């Protein structure tokens, strides 16, 4: 049982920028308040923050941590199964290596949860998982084993499969293949629903691809990779046609079509914006994009796409959005409560609130200052044993 007192709280709830305390036990936040009464916490370990900033643990809502391992080529790269453009039955969870060195540096940087999964080589690539950044096994780390279904438009699928001299090799084919399989999944789901409701005597033939994909019509969210504005609009059309629950991932050119995105009602997971413009699709990238989305009331969070940009740099990227006009509080929301909401995790993480996981970061300075670093990172109430140099126990 621990209570942190005299902290400058940014709860992402009702207390932001004020002094207060947070008490937690058994991995959960027990109480949050402004006025600390020490006698009420006689049995707790008391940590005096001495005015230091306390935030929720940061959340990375789209990366490939543990699946595309740092410093390892073929053997550590399980991010894309490039033998067929449609693989909804794959689970990112089954490729995560908890011994990937990036977990230690990510946790030490204050990122306590990541949503990690397949890459964008395929039109339909499989499911993402939400995991904590510490644990002996993936099963120890998992928050939600399958959060969403990954889909991709644009350059990547057409580049991969045109190189194999097969479809897709154009954006038209990307969209056509995606529609084809969504229609198949709809029909397959109707057959199984009729069977389960007793309206059909014969059990339908099992198809693993369609059995997985039909879940997008049963509430499973979709993450649609789309950098360019034309691909963003294709994503919007397809989501509307099929009534999907979706987020636009990357959205590099979202600042060019903010009104259309607002009208669509789709949230955006923006990035990575840090780093060079590494391909044609990112030629229009700008740190002003977040401020433009905010002006148009488009819900958004930020991603690093690790290992494209190291996940430990997520706060650096957020600071650069602030430098380019984004409100500081909205930037912090983007990598805490908004990242949780857009990943379907906000009932458990993303803010400092009684009943949520005790994922907390106590900073030694302004979190948006490049020279600041975590003093202590708590994951489910347990402090990392040693965050010097990105090591933890």
N, C-alpha and C positions, 0 to 999 in steps of 0.2 A: 504494500500500500504506500503510495507516494502522493504528496501534494506539493505543487509548485506555487509558491506565493510571490507576490511583489513582481509579477511579470507584466510587461506591456502586451496585452492580449489582442490578437487578431483572430477571432473565433470563426469568422465568416458567418456568424449569426448576429446576435444583438450587441456584442461587445467588440468594438474594433478601435484600437488606439488608446485604450484606457487600461489603467492598472487593475489587476485582479489575480485570481488564483484558479487552479485546476487540480482537482483531486481525482485519482484513479486507482482502481484495484482490479485484480483478476483480468487484466487486459482491456478493461472498459473504463470510459470516463464516467465518474460517479457524480461529480458536482462541478459547476462553474459559477464563479461569483466575483463580486467586486471587493467586498469587505471581508478580510480574512480574520477569523477568530481562532487563534492557535489552540485554545483549550479543547475545541471540538475535534482536533486532529492529533491528539496526544499519542495515539498508537501508530501514526503515519511517519514515514521518513519525510522530513520537510526540506525542500530545496528552495533556497532564497535566490530568486532570479535577479535581484538587485536592479530591476527595471529593464532587463533584457527582453527583446521581442520573442514572443512565443506564438507559433503558428501551427496549423494542422500540418501533418506530413504532406509533402508534395506528391502529386500524382502525375504520372506520365501515361496519357491515354492511348498512345499508339507507338509501339516500338517493336523490336525483334530481339530484345534482351534474352539471353539464354538459348536462343534458337539460331542466331547468327553470332557465334562467339567471337570475342575480341582476340586478335592475334593468331587465329587459326583459320586456315583456308578450307580445303574441301571437307575435312573431317568435322570441322566445327560449324559448317554451313548447312543447315537443314531448313532454310527459310522458304525455298520454292521447289515444288515437285514439278519439274518442267517436262513431263512426259505426256501431258494432256492438259488442255486449257480449262477443264472443268473438274474440280476436285472438292466439292462441298463436304465430303465425308472425312476429310483430314482434320485433325485437331492439333493446334499449336502446342497444347499441353504435352503431347507425346514426344515433342522434340526439345523440350526445355532442359538444359543442363544447369542445375543449381550451382555447379562449380565454376561457371563462367566468371572470370575475374571481374567483369563489369558489375556484378551484383554488389561487391564490396564497395567500390567507388561510388556507385549510384546511391546506396544506402547512406554512406558517409556524407553525401551532398544534401541529404535531407529528403530524398525521394523514397517514400516508404511503400508505395504501391505502383506497379506498372501493369499496363494492359499490353500483352505481347502476343504475337501470332504470325501467320504466314505473310509472305511478301506479295508483290503485285505482278508476278510473271503471268499468273493465270486470271482468266475472266472471273472464275469463282475459285478461291484458294483454300477455303477451310475456315475454322473458327479460332478466334482469339480467346485468351484466358487472362483473368485478372489474378495477380499473385503479389504477395509481399516480397520485399527485397532481401529478406533473411530467412534461412531455414536449411535444415540438413538435407531434406528431400523436397521435391516439387509438391508432394502431398502435404508437407508441413506448411508450405508457402501459399497454397491456392486459396483464393477468396471466392472466385466463381470459375469453374472449370471451362465453361463455354459462354462467353459474354455476347458474342456477335459473330456474324458471318461476313468474311472478307470477300469483296468483289472489286474488280479493277477495270477502268477504262483508260483510253489514251495510249501512250507510247509503249509501255512495257509489254503488254500481251502481244501487240502486233510485231514488236521487234523480236521477241523470243520465238514466236511461231513462224514468222516469215523466214527466219533463219533456218527453220526446219522444213521450209517450203510447204507449209500447211496453213490452214486457217486458224486464227485470224491474221490477216496481214494489213487490214485497214481498220479505221475507226468504225466504219459501217458494220464490219464483221464482228467487232467487239460487241456492239449493241445488239446485233442480230442473235449471236450465240447466247448472250445473257437473256434476252427475251425468250428464246426457244426453251431454255432450261427452266425458266420461271413458269412458263406455260405448262411444261411437263410436270413440274412440281405441284402446280395447282391441281391438275387433273389427277395426279397420283394421290394427293391428299384427299380429294373428293371420293376417290375409290375406297381408301382406307376408312374415311369417316362413315361412308355408307355401310361398310362391312361391320365396323364397330358398333353402329347404331342398329344393326340387324336388318338393314334394308337390302343387303346383298348377301347371298348364301356362300358364294365361293370367296375364299380368302385371296386377296390380290397377291400377285407375285412380288416378292421382296426385291427392292432395288436400293442398295446402300446409298448411292448418290442422292436419289430422290427422297429417301427417307430422312436424310439429313437436311436437304434443302427445303423440304416442305415446312420446316420449323420457322422459316421467315414469314409464313402465313399464319403462324400460331404465336406470334409475339417476339420471336428472336430478332433483335435489331441487325441492321446491315451497315457495314463500314464500306463506303464506296470511294476507292482511290480515284481522284480526279484532280489534276493540276490545272489544266487550261480551262478557260471560260467555256469553250465549246463542249468539253467533256463534262463540266459542271452542269451545263444545261441538259445534256443527254441524261445525266444521272437524275436530275430533277424530273424529266419526262418519264423515265422508267419507274421511279419511285411512285409518281402519281398514278401511272397506268396500273400498277400492281398493288397499290395501297400499302407499301412497305414502311416500316419504321426505320429511319436511316440517318446517318451522319455523313457529311462530305468530308473526306480525309485528304489532307494536304492543302487543297483549295488555294494554290499559289496565286491564281488570278481572280480570287473571290472579290478583291477590291475593284475589279473592272465591272462586275455585275452584282453589286450589293442589293439593289432594289429587287431584282429577280429572285435572289436567294431569300431575302426577307419575305417576299410574297409566297415562296414555296413552303415556308415554315421549317426548313431543314437547318439544323445546327451545323457548325463548321468546326473541325479539328484542324487547326492551322499550323503549317510548318512542314519540314524545318525551314526556317528563314535564316538561321545562322549558317555561315559558310558561303562557299562560292556558288555561282549559278552553273551547276554542273552539267546541265543538259538543256535542250531547247525548251522543254516544258517549264523550266524554272527561270527563264530569261526575264520575266516580268516580276520576279519576287521583290517585295519591299517590306520594310518594317512598319510602314505606314498602314499596312493592310488591317491590322488589329483595330486601330483607331477608327478606320473607315467602317468596319463591321460594327463597332460599338455605336457609332453615329446612326447607323441604320437599325439598331436594336436586334442584330443577328446574334443569337447565342453562340459562343465560341469558347474553345480551350486551345492549348498549345501542345504540339508534339515535337519530339526530336527525331523520330524515325530511327533511333539507335539501331545499328552503329553508324548511320549516315552522319548524325551529330551525336556525340556522346551524351547519354541521358543525364549525366551529372551536370551538364551545361544548361539544363532547362530553365534555371533561374537567370542565367546570363542572357539567354534569349528573351525571357520576359522583360528584363531590364532594358534591353534594346528596343522593345516595343514601346516601353514607357518613354524612352528617350525620343521616340518618333511620334509622341503625342497621345499615347494611351494613358488613361487614368491609372494611377498606381494601384488603387484598390481593385479595379477591374482586372488588372494584370495578375494580382494575387488570387483573385477568384478563379481566373482561367486555369491555374495550375493546382487548385484545391477543390473547391465545391463545384465549379463548373465541370472540371474534368471528371469528377465523381458522378454528377448528374448525367453527363453525356455518355457515360459508360454504364449507367444503371446501378451505380454503387453508392449513391448518396444516402441511403438509409443506414449504411455502415461506416462510411469514411467521408472525408472531404471538409469537415468542419469540427470545431471543438464544441461538442454538445453531449449532455448526459445520455448514456446508452450506446454511444458510438465507440469504435475502437480507439484505444489510447495511442494513436499515432501522432506524435508531437515533435516539433523541432524548436529548440531553444537556441537563438542566434547570438553571436558575439557582437553584432552590429546591425545596421540596416540591411535586411535581406537583399535589397536591390543594389547594394554597394558591392562592387567586384571584389573588394578585399575582405568582405564578411564571410564567415563560415559557421557551420553549426557548432555550438558548444557541446550540446547533447542531442542525440536523436533517440526517441522512444518509439519502438514498434510493438504494438499491443502491450504497452506498459513497461516493456523491458528496454533499458538503455543499452545502446551499442557499447560493448566493452572497451573498444579502442577505435576511434575514428581518425587517428593520426595517419596520414598517408593512405587513407581509404581502406584501412583494415578494420575488421570487426570480429567479435567473437560471440 
